[in-house]
Amino acid sequence: MTDALTEYVRGEIGKPFVWGERDCIAFADAAIAAHTGAHPFREWLGTYKDLKGAVATAVALRKVEGGPVAAADARWHREMTLHPRHGALVGRSADGSALRFAFGVVVAGMAAFVTQEAGVQVVPLTVFDRYWIVT
């Protein structure tokens, strides 16, 4: 038996990256919503439709909140663990992204992310990942 989060991620695997529709913010928001009903990135969704808009949003986030990690820490409980729970928000450094950081979701002990190069994919967790509990 699988849950709504696992089914959502399975349905997204291999789908292409699209700014504002299937980027890390939109994907993580939809995945967390499938799991909890919460929309953690609602305030950021719809603020951009292309790279230029995403960069402007990222710059504003850095100015106002100190960046994506500080913004996540201000909103959700950070879980310090090497074994995050299913459905946790996961983040990692991503030099090629507008935020220079990527958000995804923990699914069955793996991390589901969306990248410009590969679209939605499930990859191993790393010791450098950060985790938050979104309720």
C-alpha positions in Angstrom: 0.0 0.0 0.0 1.3 3.4 -0.9 0.4 6.9 0.4 -0.6 10.0 -1.5 2.9 11.5 -1.3 4.5 8.4 -2.9 1.8 8.2 -5.6 2.3 12.0 -6.4 6.1 11.6 -6.7 5.7 8.4 -8.8 3.4 10.3 -11.2 5.9 13.2 -11.5 9.1 11.2 -12.1 10.7 12.1 -15.4 8.4 15.1 -16.1 10.4 18.1 -17.2 11.4 21.2 -15.3 9.1 24.3 -16.0 9.7 27.6 -14.2 6.8 28.4 -11.9 5.0 25.1 -12.6 7.4 22.3 -12.0 10.5 23.8 -10.4 11.8 23.0 -6.9 9.4 25.4 -5.1 6.3 24.2 -7.0 7.2 20.6 -6.8 8.0 20.6 -3.1 4.8 22.6 -2.4 2.7 20.1 -4.3 4.4 17.1 -2.7 4.0 18.4 0.8 0.4 19.2 0.0 -0.2 15.6 -1.1 1.2 14.4 2.2 -0.2 16.9 4.7 -2.6 19.2 2.9 -0.3 22.2 3.8 1.1 24.4 1.0 4.4 25.6 2.5 5.4 27.8 -0.5 2.1 29.3 -1.3 3.4 32.9 -0.8 6.2 32.3 -3.4 4.2 30.5 -6.0 3.1 32.6 -8.9 5.7 35.3 -8.3 7.8 34.2 -11.4 7.4 32.4 -14.7 10.9 32.3 -16.0 14.6 32.4 -14.8 14.6 36.2 -14.6 11.6 36.3 -12.3 12.9 33.4 -10.2 16.2 35.3 -9.7 14.3 38.4 -8.7 12.3 36.4 -6.2 15.4 34.8 -4.8 17.1 38.2 -4.4 14.1 39.5 -2.6 14.1 36.4 -0.4 17.7 37.0 0.5 17.1 40.6 1.3 14.0 40.1 3.4 14.6 36.7 5.0 18.3 36.0 4.7 17.9 33.3 2.1 16.0 30.0 1.7 17.5 28.2 4.7 16.7 31.1 7.0 13.2 31.4 5.5 12.6 27.7 6.1 14.0 27.8 9.6 11.6 30.7 10.4 8.6 28.8 9.2 9.1 25.1 10.1 10.8 22.9 12.7 14.2 21.8 11.4 14.9 18.1 12.1 18.5 17.3 12.8 18.8 13.7 11.7 20.5 11.4 9.3 17.3 9.4 9.0 14.5 11.9 8.1 10.9 10.9 8.2 8.8 10.2 5.1 7.3 13.5 4.0 9.9 15.8 5.4 10.9 18.9 3.4 14.5 18.4 2.3 16.9 21.1 1.1 20.4 21.0 -0.3 22.9 23.4 -2.0 22.4 23.7 -5.7 24.8 26.0 -7.4 22.9 26.0 -10.7 19.5 27.0 -9.3 18.1 30.6 -8.9 18.1 30.2 -5.1 21.5 28.4 -5.1 19.5 25.9 -3.0 16.9 23.3 -3.9 13.9 22.1 -2.0 12.4 18.6 -2.4 10.7 16.0 -0.3 11.8 12.8 1.5 10.0 9.7 0.1 10.7 6.3 1.4 14.2 7.1 2.6 15.2 8.9 -0.6 15.0 12.6 -1.8 12.7 13.6 -4.6 13.9 16.8 -6.4 13.3 18.5 -9.7 16.2 19.9 -11.7 16.5 21.8 -14.9 18.6 19.0 -16.4 16.7 15.9 -15.4 13.3 17.0 -14.3 11.7 15.2 -11.4 14.0 12.5 -10.0 14.5 10.5 -6.8 18.1 10.5 -5.5 19.9 9.3 -2.3 19.9 11.5 0.7 23.3 13.0 1.7 24.8 14.0 5.0 24.7 17.6 3.8 20.9 17.7 3.4 18.7 19.7 5.7 15.2 18.6 6.8 12.1 20.4 8.0 8.8 19.1 9.3 5.9 20.9 7.7 2.5 20.4 9.2 
